[in-house]
Amino acid sequence: MPRYAYVNGRYLPHADAAVHIEDRGFQFADGVYEVIAIVDGTFTDEEGHITRLGRSLAELRIPWPVKPGTLRILMRELAAKNGVRNGLLYVQVTRGVAPRDFRFPADPAPTLVMTCRRTKWQPRAALEKGVAVVTLPDIRWLRRDIKSVALLAQVLGKQAASERGAFEGWMVDPDGTVTEGTSSNAWIVTGDGVLVTRPASNLILNGITRQTLLRLAAAMQMRVEERTFTVEEAYRAREAFVSSASAFVIPVVRIDGRPVGEGVPGPLGRRLREAYLADAGVADPVLGGGR
Amino acid sequence: MPRYAYVNGRYLPHADAAVHIEDRGFQFADGVYEVIAIVDGTFTDEEGHITRLGRSLAELRIPWPVKPGTLRILMRELAAKNGVRNGLLYVQVTRGVAPRDFRFPADPAPTLVMTCRRTKWQPRAALEKGVAVVTLPDIRWLRRDIKSVALLAQVLGKQAASERGAFEGWMVDPDGTVTEGTSSNAWIVTGDGVLVTRPASNLILNGITRQTLLRLAAAMQMRVEERTFTVEEAYRAREAFVSSASAFVIPVVRIDGRPVGEGVPGPLGRRLREAYLADAGVADPVLGGGR
Protein backbone atom coordinates (compact mmCIF):
# COMPACT_ATOMS: atom_id res chain seq x y z
CA MET A 1 0.00 0.00 0.00
CA PRO A 2 1.60 3.33 -0.96
CA ARG A 3 2.07 5.83 1.81
CA TYR A 4 0.46 9.26 1.62
CA ALA A 5 1.09 12.49 3.47
CA TYR A 6 -1.16 15.51 3.68
CA VAL A 7 0.35 18.88 2.75
CA ASN A 8 -1.79 22.01 2.51
CA GLY A 9 -4.91 20.50 0.99
CA ARG A 10 -3.30 17.69 -0.98
CA TYR A 11 -2.62 14.05 -0.38
CA LEU A 12 0.84 13.33 -1.76
CA PRO A 13 2.94 10.20 -2.04
CA HIS A 14 5.14 10.30 1.03
CA ALA A 15 8.35 10.72 -0.96
CA ASP A 16 6.97 13.84 -2.68
CA ALA A 17 5.64 15.53 0.44
CA ALA A 18 7.55 18.78 0.76
CA VAL A 19 7.37 22.30 2.08
CA HIS A 20 9.05 25.40 0.74
CA ILE A 21 12.51 26.20 2.10
CA GLU A 22 11.14 29.53 3.34
CA ASP A 23 8.46 27.84 5.38
CA ARG A 24 8.83 29.38 8.82
CA GLY A 25 8.73 25.92 10.31
CA PHE A 26 12.00 25.15 8.53
CA GLN A 27 13.77 28.48 9.06
CA PHE A 28 12.50 29.55 12.50
CA ALA A 29 10.87 26.55 14.23
CA ASP A 30 7.81 28.79 14.05
CA GLY A 31 5.24 26.04 14.34
CA VAL A 32 3.51 23.54 16.58
CA TYR A 33 2.51 19.89 16.42
CA GLU A 34 0.58 17.04 17.96
CA VAL A 35 0.99 13.27 17.89
CA ILE A 36 -2.12 11.13 18.28
CA ALA A 37 -2.14 7.38 18.76
CA ILE A 38 -4.62 5.37 16.74
CA VAL A 39 -5.58 2.07 18.37
CA ASP A 40 -8.05 -0.24 16.66
CA GLY A 41 -9.12 2.72 14.55
CA THR A 42 -9.76 4.92 17.61
CA PHE A 43 -7.98 8.26 17.86
CA THR A 44 -7.03 8.27 21.53
CA ASP A 45 -7.61 11.49 23.45
CA GLU A 46 -8.45 13.22 20.18
CA GLU A 47 -10.42 16.00 21.84
CA GLY A 48 -7.53 16.83 24.17
CA HIS A 49 -4.99 16.92 21.37
CA ILE A 50 -7.13 19.18 19.20
CA THR A 51 -7.74 21.49 22.14
CA ARG A 52 -4.04 21.69 22.93
CA LEU A 53 -3.19 22.32 19.28
CA GLY A 54 -5.57 25.26 19.42
CA ARG A 55 -3.91 26.53 22.58
CA SER A 56 -0.40 26.26 21.07
CA LEU A 57 -1.56 28.10 17.94
CA ALA A 58 -3.21 30.82 20.02
CA GLU A 59 -0.08 31.32 22.14
CA LEU A 60 1.93 31.88 18.95
CA ARG A 61 -0.89 33.76 17.23
CA ILE A 62 -0.87 31.37 14.29
CA PRO A 63 -4.34 31.06 12.73
CA TRP A 64 -5.94 27.65 12.40
CA PRO A 65 -5.07 26.38 8.90
CA VAL A 66 -8.48 24.71 8.68
CA LYS A 67 -11.32 24.57 11.18
CA PRO A 68 -10.83 22.03 13.97
CA GLY A 69 -13.81 20.02 12.73
CA THR A 70 -12.31 19.90 9.25
CA LEU A 71 -8.98 18.82 10.70
CA ARG A 72 -10.66 15.84 12.33
CA ILE A 73 -12.11 14.80 9.01
CA LEU A 74 -8.73 15.17 7.27
CA MET A 75 -7.07 13.11 9.99
CA ARG A 76 -9.51 10.26 9.33
CA GLU A 77 -9.09 10.56 5.58
CA LEU A 78 -5.32 10.34 5.91
CA ALA A 79 -5.48 7.33 8.23
CA ALA A 80 -7.86 5.62 5.80
CA LYS A 81 -5.70 6.40 2.77
CA ASN A 82 -2.77 4.83 4.59
CA GLY A 83 -4.77 1.89 5.85
CA VAL A 84 -3.71 2.70 9.41
CA ARG A 85 -5.91 1.36 12.18
CA ASN A 86 -3.02 1.07 14.61
CA GLY A 87 -0.34 3.69 14.49
CA LEU A 88 0.51 7.34 14.95
CA LEU A 89 -0.90 10.43 13.34
CA TYR A 90 1.42 13.45 13.28
CA VAL A 91 0.01 16.94 12.70
CA GLN A 92 2.22 20.01 12.24
CA VAL A 93 1.10 23.59 11.70
CA THR A 94 3.53 26.41 10.95
CA ARG A 95 3.14 30.11 10.30
CA GLY A 96 3.62 29.32 6.62
CA VAL A 97 5.90 30.57 3.86
CA ALA A 98 7.19 34.15 3.88
CA PRO A 99 10.35 35.99 2.91
CA ARG A 100 12.77 35.44 5.78
CA ASP A 101 12.12 37.99 8.55
CA PHE A 102 11.91 37.29 12.27
CA ARG A 103 8.72 39.35 12.50
CA PHE A 104 5.39 37.70 11.77
CA PRO A 105 4.25 38.08 8.16
CA ALA A 106 1.34 40.48 7.84
CA ASP A 107 -0.96 37.99 6.18
CA PRO A 108 0.13 34.47 7.13
CA ALA A 109 -1.09 31.40 5.26
CA PRO A 110 -0.36 28.64 7.78
CA THR A 111 1.10 25.37 6.60
CA LEU A 112 -0.70 22.16 7.59
CA VAL A 113 1.23 18.90 7.28
CA MET A 114 0.16 15.45 8.44
CA THR A 115 1.72 12.02 8.29
CA CYS A 116 0.24 8.75 9.46
CA ARG A 117 2.12 5.52 9.89
CA ARG A 118 1.80 2.09 11.38
CA THR A 119 3.83 1.87 14.53
CA LYS A 120 5.88 -0.68 16.24
CA TRP A 121 4.57 0.12 19.70
CA GLN A 122 6.97 -0.17 22.59
CA PRO A 123 8.26 -3.73 22.75
CA ARG A 124 6.45 -5.98 25.17
CA ALA A 125 9.67 -6.26 27.16
CA ALA A 126 9.59 -2.54 27.91
CA LEU A 127 6.29 -3.05 29.70
CA GLU A 128 7.14 -6.32 31.36
CA LYS A 129 10.64 -5.42 32.51
CA GLY A 130 10.47 -1.64 32.59
CA VAL A 131 12.92 0.87 31.16
CA ALA A 132 15.81 2.97 32.38
CA VAL A 133 15.95 6.76 32.51
CA VAL A 134 18.89 9.05 33.13
CA THR A 135 18.76 12.61 34.38
CA LEU A 136 20.02 15.53 32.31
CA PRO A 137 20.12 19.30 32.79
CA ASP A 138 16.99 20.93 31.40
CA ILE A 139 18.42 23.49 29.00
CA ARG A 140 15.17 24.34 27.22
CA TRP A 141 13.48 27.69 26.81
CA LEU A 142 10.88 28.92 29.27
CA ARG A 143 7.73 28.36 27.20
CA ARG A 144 7.76 24.61 27.40
CA ASP A 145 3.96 24.70 27.70
CA ILE A 146 3.79 25.44 23.95
CA LYS A 147 4.12 22.25 21.92
CA SER A 148 6.40 23.88 19.38
CA VAL A 149 8.73 22.24 16.88
CA ALA A 150 11.67 24.05 18.49
CA LEU A 151 12.73 20.63 19.76
CA LEU A 152 16.49 20.80 19.45
CA ALA A 153 17.11 20.59 23.21
CA GLN A 154 14.85 17.54 23.43
CA VAL A 155 16.64 15.96 20.46
CA LEU A 156 19.99 16.41 22.18
CA GLY A 157 18.58 15.13 25.46
CA LYS A 158 17.01 12.02 23.93
CA GLN A 159 20.20 11.28 22.03
CA ALA A 160 22.32 11.66 25.17
CA ALA A 161 19.96 9.36 27.09
CA SER A 162 20.03 6.82 24.30
CA GLU A 163 23.83 6.83 24.23
CA ARG A 164 23.80 6.17 27.96
CA GLY A 165 21.62 3.13 27.35
CA ALA A 166 18.44 4.75 28.61
CA PHE A 167 14.97 4.82 27.12
CA GLU A 168 14.37 8.41 28.16
CA GLY A 169 16.08 11.42 29.69
CA TRP A 170 14.48 13.14 32.65
CA MET A 171 15.34 16.80 32.47
CA VAL A 172 16.27 18.62 35.67
CA ASP A 173 15.99 22.33 36.32
CA PRO A 174 18.75 24.22 38.18
CA ASP A 175 16.77 23.88 41.43
CA GLY A 176 17.21 20.11 41.26
CA THR A 177 13.60 19.31 40.41
CA VAL A 178 12.68 16.99 37.57
CA THR A 179 10.68 18.79 34.91
CA GLU A 180 9.73 15.98 32.51
CA GLY A 181 11.10 13.53 29.96
CA THR A 182 12.33 14.70 26.57
CA SER A 183 9.11 13.37 25.01
CA SER A 184 7.08 12.24 27.99
CA ASN A 185 5.87 13.33 31.44
CA ALA A 186 7.57 11.95 34.55
CA TRP A 187 5.76 10.30 37.47
CA ILE A 188 6.87 8.76 40.73
CA VAL A 189 5.11 6.92 43.56
CA THR A 190 6.43 7.81 47.00
CA GLY A 191 7.33 5.32 49.68
CA ASP A 192 3.91 5.78 51.24
CA GLY A 193 2.09 5.26 47.97
CA VAL A 194 1.34 8.79 46.78
CA LEU A 195 1.40 9.35 43.03
CA VAL A 196 3.41 12.49 42.25
CA THR A 197 3.82 14.43 39.03
CA ARG A 198 4.86 17.99 38.38
CA PRO A 199 2.06 20.57 38.07
CA ALA A 200 1.43 22.15 34.70
CA SER A 201 3.18 25.50 34.23
CA ASN A 202 5.42 27.17 31.68
CA LEU A 203 8.14 24.71 32.71
CA ILE A 204 6.61 21.54 31.28
CA LEU A 205 4.37 20.46 28.47
CA ASN A 206 1.00 19.59 29.92
CA GLY A 207 0.68 16.14 28.42
CA ILE A 208 -2.74 15.12 27.19
CA THR A 209 -2.07 11.58 28.40
CA ARG A 210 -0.91 13.13 31.69
CA GLN A 211 -4.21 15.00 32.06
CA THR A 212 -6.26 11.91 31.35
CA LEU A 213 -4.19 9.85 33.79
CA LEU A 214 -4.75 12.44 36.51
CA ARG A 215 -8.48 12.26 35.91
CA LEU A 216 -8.44 8.49 36.00
CA ALA A 217 -6.24 8.39 39.11
CA ALA A 218 -8.72 10.63 40.89
CA ALA A 219 -11.61 8.46 39.74
CA MET A 220 -9.76 5.41 41.06
CA GLN A 221 -9.25 7.29 44.34
CA MET A 222 -5.50 7.06 44.18
CA ARG A 223 -3.70 9.55 46.39
CA VAL A 224 -2.24 12.11 43.99
CA GLU A 225 -0.07 15.17 44.50
CA GLU A 226 0.68 17.55 41.66
CA ARG A 227 3.94 19.00 42.90
CA THR A 228 7.59 19.24 41.99
CA PHE A 229 9.95 16.47 43.03
CA THR A 230 13.73 16.33 43.09
CA VAL A 231 16.07 13.80 41.59
CA GLU A 232 16.89 12.64 45.13
CA GLU A 233 13.21 12.01 45.81
CA ALA A 234 12.91 10.10 42.55
CA TYR A 235 15.84 7.90 43.59
CA ARG A 236 13.89 6.99 46.73
CA ALA A 237 10.59 6.37 44.93
CA ARG A 238 8.77 3.07 45.27
CA GLU A 239 7.73 3.18 41.63
CA ALA A 240 8.14 5.41 38.60
CA PHE A 241 6.82 5.68 35.08
CA VAL A 242 6.55 7.93 32.06
CA SER A 243 3.48 8.87 30.05
CA SER A 244 3.09 10.04 26.49
CA ALA A 245 0.57 9.96 23.68
CA SER A 246 2.50 7.37 21.71
CA ALA A 247 3.60 5.11 24.60
CA PHE A 248 0.69 5.61 27.04
CA VAL A 249 2.40 4.48 30.28
CA ILE A 250 5.81 2.81 30.48
CA PRO A 251 7.27 1.64 33.80
CA VAL A 252 10.65 3.06 34.83
CA VAL A 253 12.79 0.66 36.84
CA ARG A 254 16.16 2.41 36.88
CA ILE A 255 17.04 6.08 37.33
CA ASP A 256 20.69 6.96 36.71
CA GLY A 257 21.53 3.29 37.14
CA ARG A 258 19.83 2.97 40.54
CA PRO A 259 16.92 0.55 40.85
CA VAL A 260 13.53 2.09 41.53
CA GLY A 261 11.99 0.21 44.46
CA GLU A 262 12.62 -3.47 43.81
CA GLY A 263 13.73 -2.69 40.26
CA VAL A 264 10.59 -4.11 38.71
CA PRO A 265 7.50 -2.42 37.23
CA GLY A 266 5.09 -1.24 39.89
CA PRO A 267 1.35 -1.72 40.24
CA LEU A 268 0.12 1.89 39.96
CA GLY A 269 1.65 2.44 36.55
CA ARG A 270 0.17 -0.81 35.33
CA ARG A 271 -3.27 0.03 36.65
CA LEU A 272 -3.12 3.47 35.07
CA ARG A 273 -2.09 2.04 31.70
CA GLU A 274 -4.98 -0.39 31.83
CA ALA A 275 -7.36 2.37 32.88
CA TYR A 276 -6.11 4.68 30.15
CA LEU A 277 -6.72 2.18 27.37
CA ALA A 278 -10.03 1.04 28.86
CA ASP A 279 -11.11 4.68 29.04
CA ALA A 280 -10.20 5.03 25.36
CA GLY A 281 -12.30 1.94 24.71
CA VAL A 282 -9.50 -0.12 23.20
CA ALA A 283 -7.41 -3.16 24.01
CA ASP A 284 -3.75 -2.65 24.88
CA PRO A 285 -1.95 -2.75 21.52
CA VAL A 286 1.11 -4.29 23.16
CA LEU A 287 -0.26 -6.47 25.93
CA GLY A 288 -3.60 -7.27 24.39
CA GLY A 289 -6.41 -7.88 26.86
CA GLY A 290 -10.11 -7.11 26.71
CA ARG A 291 -11.64 -3.73 26.52
CA MET B 1 16.05 37.85 -13.68
CA PRO B 2 14.58 34.66 -12.23
CA ARG B 3 15.51 33.85 -8.68
CA TYR B 4 17.28 30.60 -7.83
CA ALA B 5 17.80 28.72 -4.61
CA TYR B 6 20.26 25.94 -3.90
CA VAL B 7 18.87 22.72 -2.42
CA ASN B 8 21.06 19.64 -1.98
CA GLY B 9 23.11 19.89 -5.15
CA ARG B 10 20.57 21.58 -7.38
CA TYR B 11 19.81 25.14 -8.37
CA LEU B 12 16.02 25.47 -8.39
CA PRO B 13 13.67 28.28 -9.27
CA HIS B 14 12.91 29.90 -5.93
CA ALA B 15 9.23 28.93 -6.04
CA ASP B 16 10.12 25.24 -6.44
CA ALA B 17 12.76 25.10 -3.70
CA ALA B 18 11.49 22.62 -1.15
CA VAL B 19 12.57 20.16 1.49
CA HIS B 20 10.84 16.98 2.58
CA ILE B 21 8.32 17.30 5.41
CA GLU B 22 10.42 14.83 7.42
CA ASP B 23 13.49 16.99 7.14
CA ARG B 24 14.68 17.33 10.71
CA GLY B 25 15.00 21.05 10.20
CA PHE B 26 11.23 21.22 9.75
CA GLN B 27 10.18 18.77 12.46
CA PHE B 28 12.82 19.32 15.15
CA ALA B 29 14.68 22.58 14.43
CA ASP B 30 17.64 20.23 14.12
CA GLY B 31 19.79 22.50 12.01
CA VAL B 32 22.00 25.55 11.90
CA TYR B 33 22.47 28.56 9.65
CA GLU B 34 24.53 31.58 8.71
CA VAL B 35 23.73 34.89 7.03
CA ILE B 36 26.48 36.60 5.08
CA ALA B 37 26.28 40.11 3.67
CA ILE B 38 27.52 40.66 0.13
CA VAL B 39 28.70 44.20 -0.53
CA ASP B 40 30.01 45.15 -3.97
CA GLY B 41 30.48 41.44 -4.64
CA THR B 42 32.51 40.91 -1.46
CA PHE B 43 31.35 38.28 1.04
CA THR B 44 31.95 40.13 4.29
CA ASP B 45 33.59 38.16 7.09
CA GLU B 46 33.23 35.01 5.02
CA GLU B 47 35.98 33.17 6.86
CA GLY B 48 34.37 33.86 10.23
CA HIS B 49 30.95 32.71 9.10
CA ILE B 50 32.25 29.47 7.61
CA THR B 51 34.25 28.80 10.77
CA ARG B 52 31.22 29.38 12.98
CA LEU B 53 29.06 27.19 10.75
CA GLY B 54 31.59 24.43 11.30
CA ARG B 55 31.48 25.00 15.05
CA SER B 56 27.65 24.89 15.14
CA LEU B 57 27.66 21.68 13.10
CA ALA B 58 30.28 20.12 15.36
CA GLU B 59 28.34 21.02 18.51
CA LEU B 60 25.28 19.23 17.09
CA ARG B 61 27.38 16.46 15.49
CA ILE B 62 25.91 17.15 12.07
CA PRO B 63 28.42 16.31 9.30
CA TRP B 64 29.38 18.98 6.79
CA PRO B 65 27.06 18.50 3.80
CA VAL B 66 29.89 19.50 1.47
CA LYS B 67 33.45 20.50 2.22
CA PRO B 68 33.86 24.10 3.42
CA GLY B 69 35.84 24.95 0.28
CA THR B 70 33.08 23.58 -1.90
CA LEU B 71 30.52 25.56 0.05
CA ARG B 72 32.37 28.77 -0.76
CA ILE B 73 32.26 27.94 -4.45
CA LEU B 74 28.55 27.14 -4.28
CA MET B 75 27.89 30.41 -2.47
CA ARG B 76 29.54 32.32 -5.29
CA GLU B 77 27.69 30.34 -7.95
CA LEU B 78 24.37 31.07 -6.27
CA ALA B 79 25.11 34.79 -5.95
CA ALA B 80 26.14 34.88 -9.62
CA LYS B 81 23.03 32.99 -10.76
CA ASN B 82 20.91 35.53 -8.91
CA GLY B 83 22.93 38.51 -10.11
CA VAL B 84 23.47 39.60 -6.53
CA ARG B 85 26.43 41.83 -5.86
CA ASN B 86 24.74 43.56 -2.94
CA GLY B 87 22.56 41.50 -0.71
CA LEU B 88 22.36 38.62 1.71
CA LEU B 89 23.31 35.00 1.36
CA TYR B 90 21.52 32.58 3.66
CA VAL B 91 22.94 29.09 4.32
CA GLN B 92 21.08 26.43 6.30
CA VAL B 93 22.25 22.93 7.13
CA THR B 94 20.05 20.37 8.85
CA ARG B 95 20.53 16.79 9.96
CA GLY B 96 18.54 15.77 6.88
CA VAL B 97 15.50 13.62 6.22
CA ALA B 98 14.71 10.64 8.44
CA PRO B 99 11.63 8.91 9.83
CA ARG B 100 10.52 11.00 12.78
CA ASP B 101 12.49 10.04 15.90
CA PHE B 102 14.11 12.38 18.40
CA ARG B 103 17.31 10.35 18.28
CA PHE B 104 19.88 11.10 15.60
CA PRO B 105 19.51 8.93 12.50
CA ALA B 106 22.30 6.37 12.23
CA ASP B 107 23.46 7.51 8.83
CA PRO B 108 22.47 11.14 8.33
CA ALA B 109 22.51 12.82 4.92
CA PRO B 110 22.55 16.50 5.89
CA THR B 111 20.40 18.96 3.99
CA LEU B 112 22.09 22.04 2.51
CA VAL B 113 19.88 24.94 1.48
CA MET B 114 20.94 28.40 0.32
CA THR B 115 19.10 31.49 -0.79
CA CYS B 116 20.55 34.75 -2.02
CA ARG B 117 18.67 37.97 -2.48
CA ARG B 118 19.18 41.61 -3.08
CA THR B 119 18.56 43.52 0.11
CA LYS B 120 17.10 46.79 1.06
CA TRP B 121 19.76 47.61 3.63
CA GLN B 122 18.72 49.47 6.72
CA PRO B 123 17.21 52.79 5.69
CA ARG B 124 19.59 55.71 5.80
CA ALA B 125 17.43 57.27 8.50
CA ALA B 126 18.21 54.36 10.83
CA LEU B 127 21.87 55.31 10.67
CA GLU B 128 21.39 59.06 10.76
CA LYS B 129 18.76 59.17 13.49
CA GLY B 130 19.35 55.90 15.26
CA VAL B 131 16.82 53.30 16.31
CA ALA B 132 14.90 52.34 19.45
CA VAL B 133 15.23 49.11 21.38
CA VAL B 134 13.07 47.70 24.14
CA THR B 135 14.06 45.17 26.77
CA LEU B 136 12.39 41.78 27.05
CA PRO B 137 12.91 38.71 29.24
CA ASP B 138 15.38 36.30 27.67
CA ILE B 139 13.38 33.07 27.57
CA ARG B 140 15.73 31.15 25.29
CA TRP B 141 17.47 27.86 25.88
CA LEU B 142 20.96 27.66 27.36
CA ARG B 143 22.92 26.82 24.19
CA ARG B 144 22.58 30.22 22.59
CA ASP B 145 26.15 29.87 21.34
CA ILE B 146 24.91 27.42 18.70
CA LYS B 147 23.45 29.28 15.72
CA SER B 148 20.52 26.90 15.40
CA VAL B 149 17.24 27.39 13.60
CA ALA B 150 15.38 26.89 16.90
CA LEU B 151 14.57 30.59 16.71
CA LEU B 152 11.04 30.70 18.04
CA ALA B 153 11.96 32.72 21.14
CA GLN B 154 13.78 35.24 18.96
CA VAL B 155 10.80 35.42 16.59
CA LEU B 156 8.48 36.19 19.50
CA GLY B 157 10.94 38.71 20.89
CA LYS B 158 11.42 40.54 17.60
CA GLN B 159 7.67 40.63 17.03
CA ALA B 160 7.04 42.01 20.52
CA ALA B 161 9.71 44.67 19.99
CA SER B 162 8.25 45.58 16.63
CA GLU B 163 4.77 45.94 18.10
CA ARG B 164 6.21 48.29 20.70
CA GLY B 165 7.63 50.43 17.91
CA ALA B 166 11.20 49.28 18.37
CA PHE B 167 13.79 48.14 15.86
CA GLU B 168 15.11 45.44 18.15
CA GLY B 169 14.50 43.70 21.45
CA TRP B 170 17.32 43.43 23.95
CA MET B 171 16.87 40.25 25.90
CA VAL B 172 17.49 40.28 29.64
CA ASP B 173 18.40 37.31 31.80
CA PRO B 174 16.85 36.84 35.25
CA ASP B 175 19.91 38.48 36.86
CA GLY B 176 19.04 41.75 35.11
CA THR B 177 21.89 41.64 32.61
CA VAL B 178 21.35 42.23 28.91
CA THR B 179 22.30 39.17 26.87
CA GLU B 180 21.90 40.40 23.28
CA GLY B 181 19.37 41.48 20.68
CA THR B 182 17.02 38.98 19.06
CA SER B 183 19.18 39.04 15.93
CA SER B 184 22.12 41.24 16.92
CA ASN B 185 24.69 41.79 19.64
CA ALA B 186 24.25 44.66 22.11
CA TRP B 187 26.88 47.29 22.89
CA ILE B 188 27.02 50.31 25.15
CA VAL B 189 29.53 53.06 25.80
CA THR B 190 29.81 54.06 29.44
CA GLY B 191 29.78 57.62 30.71
CA ASP B 192 33.58 57.59 30.78
CA GLY B 193 33.88 56.30 27.25
CA VAL B 194 34.46 52.56 27.68
CA LEU B 195 32.97 50.30 25.04
CA VAL B 196 31.16 47.40 26.73
CA THR B 197 29.72 44.21 25.30
CA ARG B 198 28.89 40.90 26.89
CA PRO B 199 31.60 38.21 26.76
CA ALA B 200 30.99 35.17 24.61
CA SER B 201 29.57 32.20 26.54
CA ASN B 202 26.70 29.76 26.22
CA LEU B 203 24.37 32.69 26.95
CA ILE B 204 24.85 34.62 23.71
CA LEU B 205 25.65 34.00 20.10
CA ASN B 206 29.20 35.09 19.48
CA GLY B 207 28.52 37.35 16.52
CA ILE B 208 31.04 37.30 13.70
CA THR B 209 30.52 41.03 13.24
CA ARG B 210 30.95 41.37 17.02
CA GLN B 211 34.30 39.57 16.88
CA THR B 212 35.57 41.71 14.04
CA LEU B 213 34.42 44.88 15.79
CA LEU B 214 36.30 43.86 18.93
CA ARG B 215 39.45 43.32 16.89
CA LEU B 216 39.04 46.69 15.18
CA ALA B 217 38.26 48.47 18.46
CA ALA B 218 41.49 47.10 19.92
CA ALA B 219 43.42 48.15 16.83
CA MET B 220 41.92 51.64 17.15
CA GLN B 221 42.98 51.62 20.81
CA MET B 222 39.46 52.13 22.08
CA ARG B 223 38.98 51.19 25.72
CA VAL B 224 36.97 47.98 25.64
CA GLU B 225 35.52 45.78 28.36
CA GLU B 226 33.97 42.43 27.58
CA ARG B 227 31.64 42.07 30.55
CA THR B 228 27.98 41.83 31.39
CA PHE B 229 25.95 44.98 31.84
CA THR B 230 22.53 45.53 33.34
CA VAL B 231 19.52 47.28 31.89
CA GLU B 232 20.07 50.05 34.45
CA GLU B 233 23.63 50.55 33.21
CA ALA B 234 22.38 50.62 29.63
CA TYR B 235 19.89 53.36 30.57
CA ARG B 236 22.82 55.45 31.82
CA ALA B 237 25.04 54.77 28.78
CA ARG B 238 26.46 57.61 26.77
CA GLU B 239 25.99 55.70 23.56
CA ALA B 240 24.63 52.35 22.41
CA PHE B 241 24.47 50.30 19.24
CA VAL B 242 23.75 46.87 17.83
CA SER B 243 25.84 44.78 15.48
CA SER B 244 24.89 42.02 13.07
CA ALA B 245 26.07 40.48 9.83
CA SER B 246 23.24 42.03 7.84
CA ALA B 247 23.14 45.47 9.46
CA PHE B 248 26.82 45.90 10.45
CA VAL B 249 26.44 48.61 13.13
CA ILE B 250 23.24 50.51 13.86
CA PRO B 251 23.11 53.26 16.50
CA VAL B 252 20.59 52.87 19.34
CA VAL B 253 19.20 56.14 20.63
CA ARG B 254 16.33 54.99 22.84
CA ILE B 255 16.10 52.09 25.29
CA ASP B 256 12.63 51.42 26.68
CA GLY B 257 11.65 54.93 25.60
CA ARG B 258 14.52 56.64 27.44
CA PRO B 259 17.02 58.59 25.38
CA VAL B 260 20.54 57.20 25.27
CA GLY B 261 22.92 60.08 26.06
CA GLU B 262 21.68 63.04 24.06
CA GLY B 263 19.33 60.78 22.09
CA VAL B 264 21.42 60.96 18.93
CA PRO B 265 23.84 58.46 17.36
CA GLY B 266 27.22 58.44 19.04
CA PRO B 267 30.71 58.62 17.58
CA LEU B 268 32.09 55.22 18.58
CA GLY B 269 29.40 53.28 16.78
CA ARG B 270 29.90 55.37 13.68
CA ARG B 271 33.66 54.90 13.74
CA LEU B 272 33.27 51.17 14.20
CA ARG B 273 30.83 50.93 11.30
CA GLU B 274 33.25 52.81 9.09
CA ALA B 275 36.14 50.66 10.26
CA TYR B 276 34.16 47.45 9.72
CA LEU B 277 33.33 48.27 6.10
CA ALA B 278 36.82 49.63 5.42
CA ASP B 279 38.27 46.43 6.83
CA ALA B 280 36.02 44.44 4.49
CA GLY B 281 37.33 46.61 1.66
CA VAL B 282 33.94 47.99 0.65
CA ALA B 283 32.04 51.25 0.66
CA ASP B 284 29.11 51.61 3.05
CA PRO B 285 26.12 50.28 1.08
CA VAL B 286 23.83 52.73 2.87
CA LEU B 287 25.93 55.80 3.45
CA GLY B 288 28.29 55.45 0.53
CA GLY B 289 31.75 56.86 1.03
CA GLY B 290 35.13 55.72 -0.23
CA ARG B 291 36.81 52.51 0.65
Interface residues (C-beta under 8 A of the other chain):
Chain A: A5 V7 A15 A17 A18 V19 H20 I21 E22 D23 R24 G25 F26 Q27 F28 A29 D30 Y33 L60 Y90 Q92 T94 P99 R100 F102 R103 F104 V113 T115 R117 P137 I139 R140 W141 L142 R143 S148 V149 A150 L151 L152 A153 Q154 V155 L156 K158 Q159 S162 T182 S183
Chain B: A5 V7 A15 A17 A18 V19 H20 I21 E22 D23 R24 G25 F26 Q27 F28 A29 D30 Y33 L60 Y90 Q92 T94 P99 R100 F102 R103 F104 V113 T115 R117 P137 I139 R140 W141 L142 R143 S148 V149 A150 L151 L152 A153 Q154 V155 L156 K158 Q159 S162 T182 S183
